[in-house]
């Protein structure tokens, strides 16, 4: 039936099914198809609608007024096409044939919707001033299928940015100074050239030492609490000082040939990620030994707008949380460095080199930035999208997906029934996410070589998706359903030998205690809203973009 459909048109139908489930409809109506099409082919809709993107929002509001949403239906339910929607698809075929097109795209779906004159979708389009003949003229000019663009994740064209470290190389700040570089495998420019090589080859820069964070300077060490050794860099011949070894702060000896510490590390937008604390430790050492720190900025891969989750209680300070900031902080590395320095009192000689071209609403894959996995189990932007939530599973005996090809997206344990677990999570009706039941076998780490039941997290609308409450929901659901088998992880965790690892990740014991007490998810989320609001107000002072 769908052989002639473009990939974008097929995805429009796929998301029509999703929209129908969110409206609590018993079948996929034409208005759901309109929402799916407008979601998947924004460039076409912006071209034809009188007010561009504002009209897209008006379409949704109008449909909601015509057909107020009912209780959601789990997306696992296979909803049929309504008879009127089948007629729309028939009309779309007819319009494609009329225009002598070989394909059926979203433009033909629109024509089909307009021919179903009595439908809610057609009435909404007519109210916007669209007319069938004019739309046919637009469709006539579209001669062949347009390239498929995944609109949920990427705009039509990526924003050009200039990284902080790329700007630094054009500045005189390092001339005449002995430079130490904190970096790892993700410290590259747009041509994927490593920053250590660029600074070493620069005739005006005297690079004297390299410093590596957790997982090593080349990112080859898989697990937590696996230290990396000091070494010599084979390419540059420079000493590599490991800051995930017997020390996590540069010593006076390490800094004896360094005047300026340059830090170029890629963050992931989550408090529970140690690279920003390596930077903080370098700032402390710089203050102690009279050095300067230059922090080079990179994009927050999950955008700089959404802020969510618990704010660290200082009683639970550790190397996965040194400061009272939110789980999803919505800040860049340089913005955090300014906060650490000015608000939390490190008070070192700090200079931040900002990016050009980046703005807060942009996710990493909406820029032309060079993505390299910043740590072994952070391979993609999809991983970073869910990490603020699924990292909480590190504080349990459940597998967080290490040892699979989708770490932090595939989760479970040997005692879990995948279908039951997936259904329970989907029945929570969390925004922007679907939990697909699956069985997997980790090749290393927790439950290595054992079949685990669980779910894969599929983010269907990432700007609506809230990862922290999703991660807590996964842990709480496993605890509630499998109380006899579920276990919290035992210490040690990140060099803390006497405190519950889940509490260290959460930044508080209150979340675990609420799960054990049987509190509902809404109550747990409400418990962190006041400190979260205070953090949001604080962060405004340190935003650079």
FENZI-V354992 format. One record per residue. N is the residue number from 1. SS is DSSP state (helix for helix, strand for strand, loop for the rest). NEAR is the number of other C-alpha atoms within 10 Angstrom. D_LAST is the distance of its C-alpha to the last C-alpha in Angstrom with 1 decimal. Layout:
{{N | SS | NEAR | D_LAST} {N | SS | NEAR | D_LAST}}
This chain:
{{1 | loop | 5 | 48.1} {2 | loop | 11 | 44.5} {3 | loop | 9 | 45.5} {4 | loop | 15 | 44.5} {5 | strand | 19 | 41.1} {6 | loop | 19 | 38.0} {7 | helix | 20 | 35.6} {8 | helix | 24 | 33.2} {9 | helix | 26 | 36.1} {10 | helix | 20 | 37.2} {11 | helix | 20 | 33.8} {12 | helix | 25 | 33.9} {13 | helix | 22 | 37.2} {14 | helix | 15 | 35.9} {15 | helix | 22 | 33.0} {16 | helix | 25 | 35.6} {17 | helix | 24 | 37.4} {18 | helix | 23 | 34.3} {19 | helix | 22 | 33.8} {20 | helix | 27 | 37.5} {21 | helix | 25 | 37.3} {22 | helix | 19 | 34.4} {23 | loop | 18 | 36.4} {24 | loop | 16 | 39.4} {25 | loop | 19 | 41.5} {26 | loop | 15 | 44.7} {27 | strand | 17 | 44.2} {28 | strand | 24 | 41.6} {29 | loop | 24 | 41.9} {30 | helix | 29 | 40.8} {31 | helix | 27 | 37.9} {32 | helix | 28 | 36.5} {33 | helix | 29 | 37.0} {34 | helix | 28 | 35.1} {35 | helix | 22 | 32.1} {36 | helix | 25 | 32.3} {37 | helix | 27 | 32.6} {38 | helix | 25 | 29.7} {39 | helix | 20 | 27.5} {40 | helix | 26 | 28.7} {41 | loop | 22 | 28.9} {42 | helix | 18 | 26.0} {43 | helix | 16 | 26.5} {44 | helix | 16 | 30.1} {45 | helix | 21 | 29.5} {46 | helix | 16 | 26.8} {47 | helix | 12 | 29.4} {48 | helix | 16 | 32.2} {49 | loop | 16 | 30.8} {50 | loop | 14 | 30.8} {51 | loop | 14 | 27.3} {52 | loop | 15 | 25.5} {53 | helix | 16 | 23.2} {54 | helix | 11 | 24.2} {55 | helix | 16 | 27.7} {56 | helix | 18 | 26.8} {57 | helix | 12 | 25.9} {58 | helix | 14 | 29.0} {59 | helix | 21 | 31.1} {60 | helix | 17 | 30.2} {61 | helix | 13 | 30.9} {62 | helix | 17 | 34.2} {63 | helix | 19 | 35.3} {64 | helix | 13 | 34.6} {65 | helix | 10 | 36.6} {66 | helix | 13 | 39.4} {67 | loop | 13 | 39.5} {68 | loop | 11 | 38.0} {69 | loop | 15 | 36.8} {70 | loop | 11 | 39.4} {71 | loop | 11 | 39.1} {72 | loop | 16 | 37.4} {73 | loop | 20 | 39.6} {74 | loop | 18 | 38.7} {75 | loop | 21 | 37.4} {76 | loop | 15 | 40.3} {77 | loop | 10 | 42.7} {78 | loop | 12 | 43.7} {79 | loop | 16 | 43.5} {80 | strand | 14 | 45.9} {81 | strand | 20 | 45.2} {82 | loop | 14 | 46.6} {83 | helix | 12 | 49.5} {84 | helix | 16 | 47.5} {85 | helix | 22 | 44.8} {86 | helix | 16 | 47.4} {87 | helix | 17 | 48.6} {88 | helix | 25 | 45.2} {89 | helix | 23 | 45.1} {90 | helix | 13 | 48.6} {91 | helix | 21 | 47.5} {92 | helix | 24 | 44.6} {93 | helix | 22 | 47.2} {94 | helix | 16 | 49.4} {95 | helix | 22 | 46.7} {96 | helix | 23 | 45.8} {97 | helix | 14 | 49.5} {98 | helix | 11 | 49.9} {99 | loop | 16 | 47.2} {100 | loop | 11 | 48.9} {101 | loop | 19 | 45.7} {102 | loop | 14 | 46.2} {103 | loop | 19 | 43.0} {104 | strand | 26 | 41.8} {105 | loop | 27 | 38.1} {106 | helix | 29 | 35.9} {107 | helix | 23 | 37.3} {108 | helix | 28 | 40.8} {109 | helix | 27 | 39.6} {110 | helix | 27 | 38.4} {111 | helix | 25 | 41.8} {112 | helix | 26 | 43.5} {113 | helix | 29 | 41.6} {114 | helix | 26 | 42.6} {115 | helix | 18 | 46.2} {116 | loop | 18 | 46.3} {117 | loop | 13 | 46.6} {118 | loop | 11 | 47.3} {119 | loop | 17 | 44.4} {120 | helix | 21 | 41.4} {121 | helix | 25 | 39.1} {122 | helix | 23 | 41.3} {123 | helix | 19 | 41.3} {124 | helix | 20 | 37.5} {125 | helix | 19 | 37.3} {126 | helix | 14 | 40.1} {127 | helix | 12 | 38.4} {128 | loop | 16 | 35.5} {129 | loop | 11 | 38.1} {130 | loop | 17 | 38.3} {131 | loop | 15 | 41.9} {132 | helix | 16 | 43.6} {133 | helix | 10 | 44.9} {134 | helix | 11 | 41.6} {135 | helix | 16 | 39.9} {136 | helix | 19 | 42.8} {137 | helix | 11 | 42.0} {138 | helix | 14 | 38.4} {139 | helix | 21 | 39.7} {140 | helix | 17 | 42.4} {141 | helix | 9 | 39.8} {142 | loop | 14 | 38.2} {143 | loop | 12 | 40.8} {144 | loop | 13 | 39.7} {145 | loop | 17 | 37.4} {146 | loop | 11 | 33.7} {147 | loop | 9 | 31.8} {148 | loop | 14 | 30.7} {149 | loop | 17 | 27.0} {150 | loop | 15 | 26.0} {151 | loop | 15 | 23.9} {152 | loop | 14 | 23.1} {153 | loop | 16 | 21.1} {154 | loop | 15 | 20.2} {155 | loop | 16 | 19.7} {156 | loop | 13 | 22.1} {157 | loop | 10 | 20.6} {158 | loop | 14 | 17.8} {159 | strand | 17 | 14.6} {160 | loop | 13 | 15.1} {161 | loop | 17 | 12.7} {162 | strand | 20 | 13.5} {163 | loop | 24 | 13.4} {164 | helix | 22 | 13.0} {165 | helix | 26 | 16.8} {166 | helix | 20 | 17.6} {167 | helix | 15 | 16.1} {168 | helix | 18 | 17.9} {169 | loop | 16 | 21.2} {170 | loop | 9 | 21.0} {171 | loop | 11 | 20.6} {172 | loop | 10 | 23.6} {173 | loop | 13 | 22.2} {174 | loop | 21 | 24.6} {175 | loop | 12 | 27.7} {176 | loop | 11 | 30.7} {177 | loop | 16 | 29.2} {178 | strand | 18 | 30.3} {179 | strand | 25 | 27.4} {180 | strand | 27 | 27.2} {181 | strand | 23 | 24.8} {182 | strand | 28 | 23.7} {183 | strand | 25 | 23.4} {184 | loop | 30 | 24.9} {185 | loop | 22 | 25.8} {186 | loop | 23 | 22.3} {187 | loop | 25 | 21.3} {188 | strand | 25 | 21.8} {189 | loop | 18 | 20.6} {190 | loop | 14 | 20.7} {191 | loop | 8 | 24.5} {192 | loop | 14 | 24.7} {193 | loop | 13 | 26.0} {194 | strand | 16 | 25.7} {195 | helix | 22 | 23.8} {196 | helix | 25 | 26.9} {197 | helix | 13 | 29.0} {198 | helix | 16 | 26.7} {199 | helix | 19 | 26.6} {200 | helix | 19 | 30.3} {201 | helix | 13 | 31.3} {202 | loop | 12 | 29.3} {203 | loop | 9 | 32.0} {204 | loop | 14 | 30.0} {205 | loop | 19 | 28.6} {206 | strand | 18 | 30.9} {207 | strand | 25 | 29.8} {208 | strand | 21 | 32.2} {209 | strand | 26 | 31.2} {210 | strand | 26 | 29.2} {211 | strand | 25 | 28.1} {212 | strand | 27 | 27.9} {213 | loop | 27 | 26.3} {214 | loop | 26 | 27.9} {215 | loop | 24 | 29.6} {216 | loop | 26 | 30.2} {217 | loop | 23 | 28.8} {218 | loop | 16 | 29.9} {219 | loop | 19 | 29.1} {220 | loop | 14 | 32.8} {221 | loop | 16 | 33.5} {222 | loop | 17 | 33.4} {223 | loop | 14 | 33.7} {224 | loop | 12 | 32.5} {225 | loop | 15 | 34.6} {226 | loop | 14 | 35.9} {227 | loop | 18 | 35.4} {228 | loop | 20 | 35.0} {229 | loop | 15 | 37.2} {230 | loop | 17 | 36.6} {231 | strand | 13 | 37.6} {232 | strand | 14 | 37.6} {233 | loop | 15 | 35.3} {234 | loop | 9 | 37.8} {235 | loop | 9 | 35.9} {236 | loop | 15 | 34.9} {237 | loop | 12 | 37.5} {238 | loop | 17 | 35.0} {239 | strand | 17 | 35.3} {240 | strand | 23 | 33.1} {241 | strand | 28 | 32.6} {242 | strand | 26 | 32.0} {243 | loop | 26 | 29.7} {244 | loop | 23 | 31.1} {245 | loop | 18 | 34.7} {246 | loop | 10 | 36.8} {247 | loop | 11 | 33.7} {248 | loop | 18 | 30.1} {249 | loop | 21 | 29.2} {250 | loop | 20 | 30.1} {251 | loop | 16 | 33.5} {252 | loop | 13 | 34.7} {253 | loop | 8 | 36.8} {254 | loop | 17 | 33.9} {255 | loop | 22 | 32.1} {256 | loop | 11 | 35.2} {257 | loop | 15 | 34.3} {258 | loop | 21 | 30.5} {259 | loop | 20 | 28.8} {260 | strand | 23 | 25.1} {261 | strand | 27 | 23.7} {262 | strand | 26 | 21.1} {263 | strand | 28 | 19.4} {264 | loop | 27 | 18.2} {265 | loop | 26 | 18.4} {266 | loop | 27 | 17.0} {267 | loop | 24 | 16.2} {268 | loop | 32 | 17.0} {269 | loop | 28 | 15.0} {270 | strand | 29 | 18.2} {271 | loop | 29 | 19.6} {272 | loop | 25 | 22.8} {273 | loop | 21 | 21.9} {274 | loop | 20 | 23.1} {275 | helix | 27 | 21.0} {276 | helix | 29 | 18.6} {277 | helix | 24 | 21.8} {278 | helix | 24 | 23.2} {279 | helix | 26 | 20.3} {280 | helix | 21 | 21.1} {281 | helix | 18 | 24.7} {282 | helix | 26 | 24.2} {283 | helix | 29 | 22.4} {284 | helix | 21 | 25.5} {285 | helix | 22 | 27.8} {286 | helix | 27 | 26.1} {287 | helix | 17 | 26.6} {288 | helix | 13 | 30.2} {289 | helix | 16 | 31.2} {290 | loop | 13 | 29.5} {291 | loop | 19 | 27.0} {292 | strand | 21 | 23.5} {293 | strand | 25 | 20.6} {294 | strand | 24 | 18.1} {295 | strand | 27 | 15.5} {296 | strand | 23 | 14.2} {297 | loop | 27 | 11.2} {298 | loop | 27 | 11.8} {299 | loop | 29 | 10.6} {300 | loop | 26 | 11.4} {301 | loop | 26 | 14.4} {302 | loop | 27 | 14.8} {303 | loop | 25 | 11.4} {304 | loop | 22 | 8.8} {305 | loop | 17 | 10.6} {306 | loop | 18 | 14.1} {307 | loop | 21 | 15.4} {308 | strand | 25 | 19.1} {309 | strand | 28 | 22.2} {310 | strand | 30 | 23.8} {311 | strand | 26 | 22.5} {312 | loop | 24 | 24.4} {313 | loop | 20 | 27.5} {314 | helix | 14 | 27.9} {315 | helix | 11 | 31.5} {316 | helix | 22 | 30.3} {317 | loop | 17 | 28.3} {318 | strand | 19 | 28.8} {319 | loop | 21 | 27.3} {320 | loop | 21 | 25.6} {321 | strand | 26 | 24.1} {322 | loop | 21 | 24.0} {323 | loop | 21 | 21.8} {324 | loop | 20 | 21.8} {325 | loop | 26 | 18.7} {326 | strand | 27 | 18.8} {327 | strand | 26 | 20.2} {328 | strand | 26 | 17.3} {329 | loop | 27 | 14.4} {330 | loop | 25 | 11.4} {331 | loop | 29 | 9.5} {332 | loop | 26 | 9.3} {333 | helix | 26 | 12.2} {334 | helix | 29 | 10.6} {335 | helix | 22 | 9.1} {336 | helix | 21 | 12.6} {337 | helix | 26 | 14.3} {338 | helix | 22 | 13.1} {339 | helix | 20 | 14.4} {340 | helix | 22 | 17.5} {341 | helix | 18 | 18.2} {342 | helix | 14 | 17.8} {343 | helix | 14 | 18.6} {344 | loop | 12 | 20.9} {345 | loop | 11 | 22.6} {346 | loop | 21 | 22.7} {347 | loop | 15 | 22.3} {348 | loop | 22 | 22.5} {349 | strand | 15 | 21.6} {350 | strand | 21 | 18.1} {351 | strand | 16 | 15.9} {352 | strand | 20 | 12.6} {353 | strand | 18 | 12.2} {354 | loop | 25 | 8.8} {355 | loop | 21 | 8.9} {356 | strand | 16 | 9.4} {357 | loop | 12 | 9.5} {358 | loop | 24 | 7.5} {359 | loop | 18 | 5.8} {360 | loop | 18 | 6.3} {361 | loop | 15 | 9.9} {362 | loop | 20 | 11.0} {363 | loop | 21 | 13.6} {364 | helix | 23 | 14.8} {365 | helix | 20 | 17.8} {366 | helix | 19 | 15.9} {367 | strand | 22 | 14.8} {368 | loop | 14 | 17.5} {369 | loop | 23 | 16.6} {370 | loop | 17 | 19.8} {371 | loop | 20 | 20.4} {372 | loop | 16 | 23.0} {373 | loop | 19 | 24.0} {374 | loop | 21 | 22.6} {375 | loop | 25 | 25.7} {376 | loop | 15 | 29.0} {377 | loop | 20 | 28.5} {378 | loop | 17 | 25.0} {379 | loop | 16 | 26.1} {380 | loop | 16 | 23.9} {381 | helix | 18 | 20.9} {382 | helix | 20 | 23.6} {383 | helix | 19 | 24.3} {384 | helix | 24 | 20.8} {385 | helix | 25 | 20.7} {386 | helix | 24 | 23.7} {387 | helix | 25 | 23.5} {388 | helix | 29 | 22.1} {389 | helix | 27 | 25.3} {390 | helix | 30 | 28.0} {391 | helix | 24 | 27.4} {392 | helix | 24 | 29.4} {393 | helix | 24 | 32.4} {394 | helix | 20 | 32.4} {395 | helix | 24 | 33.8} {396 | strand | 19 | 36.7} {397 | loop | 17 | 39.6} {398 | loop | 25 | 38.3} {399 | strand | 29 | 37.0} {400 | loop | 26 | 33.2} {401 | loop | 29 | 34.1} {402 | loop | 24 | 34.2} {403 | loop | 20 | 37.0} {404 | loop | 20 | 36.2} {405 | loop | 13 | 34.2} {406 | loop | 19 | 31.7} {407 | loop | 25 | 30.7} {408 | loop | 29 | 29.1} {409 | loop | 25 | 29.9} {410 | strand | 26 | 33.7} {411 | strand | 26 | 35.0} {412 | strand | 30 | 38.4} {413 | strand | 26 | 41.6} {414 | loop | 18 | 45.3} {415 | loop | 16 | 46.4} {416 | loop | 22 | 44.1} {417 | loop | 19 | 45.5} {418 | helix | 23 | 42.8} {419 | helix | 17 | 43.8} {420 | helix | 13 | 44.3} {421 | helix | 24 | 40.9} {422 | helix | 24 | 39.0} {423 | helix | 18 | 40.8} {424 | helix | 16 | 40.0} {425 | helix | 24 | 36.3} {426 | helix | 18 | 36.2} {427 | loop | 16 | 38.1} {428 | loop | 14 | 35.3} {429 | loop | 16 | 33.5} {430 | loop | 17 | 30.0} {431 | loop | 18 | 27.4} {432 | loop | 15 | 26.4} {433 | strand | 21 | 28.7} {434 | strand | 23 | 32.2} {435 | strand | 26 | 34.2} {436 | strand | 20 | 36.7} {437 | strand | 21 | 39.7} {438 | strand | 18 | 40.4} {439 | strand | 19 | 42.5} {440 | strand | 23 | 41.3} {441 | strand | 20 | 42.7} {442 | loop | 21 | 40.4} {443 | loop | 15 | 41.6} {444 | loop | 14 | 40.5} {445 | loop | 15 | 39.3} {446 | loop | 18 | 40.1} {447 | loop | 20 | 43.1} {448 | loop | 15 | 43.4} {449 | loop | 13 | 46.1} {450 | loop | 14 | 46.5} {451 | strand | 16 | 45.8} {452 | strand | 23 | 43.2} {453 | strand | 24 | 42.7} {454 | strand | 30 | 39.3} {455 | strand | 27 | 36.5} {456 | strand | 22 | 33.9} {457 | strand | 23 | 30.6} {458 | strand | 16 | 29.8} {459 | strand | 21 | 26.4} {460 | loop | 16 | 27.3} {461 | loop | 14 | 24.2} {462 | loop | 18 | 21.2} {463 | loop | 18 | 19.0} {464 | loop | 13 | 22.0} {465 | loop | 18 | 22.9} {466 | loop | 24 | 22.4} {467 | helix | 27 | 23.2} {468 | helix | 24 | 24.1} {469 | helix | 21 | 26.8} {470 | helix | 22 | 28.0} {471 | helix | 21 | 28.6} {472 | helix | 24 | 30.4} {473 | helix | 21 | 32.4} {474 | helix | 24 | 33.6} {475 | helix | 23 | 34.8} {476 | helix | 23 | 36.3} {477 | helix | 19 | 38.1} {478 | helix | 23 | 39.6} {479 | helix | 19 | 40.7} {480 | helix | 14 | 42.3} {481 | helix | 15 | 44.0} {482 | loop | 15 | 45.2} {483 | loop | 12 | 45.7} {484 | loop | 9 | 48.7} {485 | loop | 13 | 46.7} {486 | loop | 18 | 43.1} {487 | loop | 14 | 42.3} {488 | strand | 18 | 39.4} {489 | loop | 16 | 38.7} {490 | loop | 15 | 40.7} {491 | loop | 15 | 39.3} {492 | loop | 13 | 38.4} {493 | strand | 22 | 34.7} {494 | loop | 15 | 32.3} {495 | loop | 12 | 35.0} {496 | strand | 14 | 35.6} {497 | loop | 11 | 39.3} {498 | loop | 10 | 40.1} {499 | loop | 15 | 37.3} {500 | loop | 21 | 36.8} {501 | helix | 25 | 34.2} {502 | helix | 23 | 33.0} {503 | helix | 20 | 32.4} {504 | helix | 25 | 30.3} {505 | helix | 28 | 28.1} {506 | helix | 29 | 27.9} {507 | loop | 30 | 27.3} {508 | loop | 20 | 30.2} {509 | loop | 18 | 33.8} {510 | helix | 16 | 33.5} {511 | helix | 21 | 32.4} {512 | helix | 19 | 35.4} {513 | helix | 13 | 37.7} {514 | helix | 16 | 36.8} {515 | helix | 19 | 37.4} {516 | helix | 13 | 40.8} {517 | helix | 9 | 41.6} {518 | loop | 13 | 41.1} {519 | loop | 13 | 38.4} {520 | loop | 12 | 37.0} {521 | helix | 17 | 33.5} {522 | helix | 9 | 32.3} {523 | helix | 10 | 33.5} {524 | helix | 21 | 31.7} {525 | helix | 16 | 28.4} {526 | helix | 10 | 29.1} {527 | loop | 15 | 29.8} {528 | loop | 17 | 26.2} {529 | helix | 15 | 24.6} {530 | helix | 11 | 25.1} {531 | helix | 18 | 23.5} {532 | helix | 22 | 20.6} {533 | helix | 14 | 20.0} {534 | helix | 12 | 20.1} {535 | helix | 19 | 17.6} {536 | helix | 17 | 15.1} {537 | helix | 10 | 15.6} {538 | helix | 14 | 15.3} {539 | helix | 17 | 12.0} {540 | helix | 11 | 10.3} {541 | helix | 12 | 11.3} {542 | helix | 18 | 9.4} {543 | loop | 17 | 5.8} {544 | loop | 15 | 3.8} {545 | loop | 15 | 0.0}}
